[in-house]
Amino acid sequence: MDLVTGHSYSTDPSVIVDEATAQFGDDPGTILYFSPSSVFKELTALISKKFPGSRIFGATTGYSFFEGRKTADEYGAGTVVVGFGDSYECSGGVIEEILMHPIEFAPVVERCMNEVEQDNTVCLTFTTAFYGAEELILDTIASVIGDRPIHVAGSSCGNVNSDRNTYVSYNGTVYDSAALFMFVHNKLGRIEVIKQDMFIPMRTEFRATSVDVRKRIVYELDGKPAAVQLAKNLHYELYELGDHLMDYGLGRRVGDIVYTTEILGITRAKGLEMLAGVYGGTRVCIVERAKHDSCLADMIANVRQKIAKPRFMLYVNCISLTQFYKEIGWMSVFCAGLGTLADQFAGISGYGEQLDRININKTIVGIAFE
């Protein structure tokens, strides 16, 4: 079996397995699946029982998108399953203790990395959300990869409900506080990772002069309360700012590259609560929502420039982008646009995106397999 994808809109785990893996045969090799948290545990058990000889990775998502998806509102969040067959070498596992000592799992990551060829290889990673551990996980993986030509790409896990339960699984075991990592080597061609910004920088730039990296709070920009600075530059009164946060963010500059960080809210001290960490002394700018249709066209062009016709695309985007697309009735257009790149694709929406050593938000990360 070569690479195959399947999906289901059902909320019945038994039906999901039957529908989403109907074309998988007896031994897909390696399976990667994404589903809402409400069915994840039972689904994990059923997939593991059906494919006892396969290596199986799973993560929760707030929304799945895939080829053939017609609307965003007619169906539920959806489940998507990917089977990596004979054209791929895969290895991976779980990093536990993500808040305390994830670096202790570096030898596990290294052993798995050495089980596959290291050219034309990507490390996929999925981290349970709301622990603030993404940066620690990325540092752990980076300490192993070093200067090898392996990109890291992944997602903070998502969910549909507001209870904040997110999970990952490996070979039938479900974890609620862990990170999944998966090395995938493409035997037939290249793997390219594409970052598509959906927010663009405005002119004003600051220094983050007072932050709490662990709590992900920016207290001051250029020595003044961060929310006051933001409101002033956007020409809002401070009391109005909270109603407009979804349209803006902070962009962290690393050289000439800007990485978007979502603003969750305003603290009592007039600081900004962020969805990803901002370090003290970082150059930041305000970013604003770009035209979504232009961004999609740019992403399609960027992918085609690197791989003219990928065999498979895996997409990670932010749940806030998906919610916005659903609100404006654009999700089906978005999926149709992605479908022009590759006949088979799978996409998920979580609470953040990871790219190499950077944890970001409101961005689309695409992994193209030649």
HELIX and SHEET records of a PDB file:
HELIX    1   1 PRO A   13  ALA A   20  1                                   8    
HELIX    2   2 SER A   37  LYS A   50  1                                  14    
HELIX    3   3 PRO A  102  PHE A  105  5                                   4    
HELIX    4   4 ALA A  106  MET A  113  1                                   8    
HELIX    5   5 GLU A  134  ILE A  145  1                                  12    
HELIX    6   6 ALA A  226  LEU A  234  1                                   9    
HELIX    7   7 LEU A  238  LEU A  241  1                                   4    
HELIX    8   8 GLY A  242  ASP A  247  5                                   6    
HELIX    9   9 HIS A  292  LYS A  306  1                                  15    
HELIX   10  10 ILE A  319  GLU A  327  1                                   9    
HELIX   11  11 MET A  331  GLY A  339  1                                   9    
SHEET    1   A 6 VAL A   4  SER A   8  0                                        
SHEET    2   A 6 THR A  79  PHE A  84 -1                                        
SHEET    3   A 6 THR A  30  SER A  35 -1                                        
SHEET    4   A 6 ARG A  55  THR A  60  1                                        
SHEET    5   A 6 VAL A 168  TYR A 170 -1                                        
SHEET    6   A 6 THR A 173  TYR A 175 -1                                        
SHEET    1   B 5 TYR A  63  PHE A  66  0                                        
SHEET    2   B 5 GLN A 344  GLY A 350 -1                                        
SHEET    3   B 5 PHE A 312  CYS A 318  1                                        
SHEET    4   B 5 THR A 363  PHE A 369 -1                                        
SHEET    5   B 5 ILE A 191  ASP A 197 -1                                        
SHEET    1   C 6 TYR A  88  ILE A  95  0                                        
SHEET    2   C 6 ALA A 179  ASN A 186 -1                                        
SHEET    3   C 6 THR A 121  THR A 127 -1                                        
SHEET    4   C 6 ILE A 150  SER A 156  1                                        
SHEET    5   C 6 GLY A 352  LEU A 355 -1                                        
SHEET    6   C 6 ILE A 358  ILE A 360 -1                                        
SHEET    1   D 7 LYS A 224  PRO A 225  0                                        
SHEET    2   D 7 ILE A 217  LEU A 221 -1                                        
SHEET    3   D 7 PHE A 199  ASP A 212 -1                                        
SHEET    4   D 7 ARG A 283  ARG A 289 -1                                        
SHEET    5   D 7 TYR A 248  VAL A 254 -1                                        
SHEET    6   D 7 ILE A 257  ILE A 266 -1                                        
SHEET    7   D 7 LEU A 272  MET A 274 -1                                        
END                                                                             
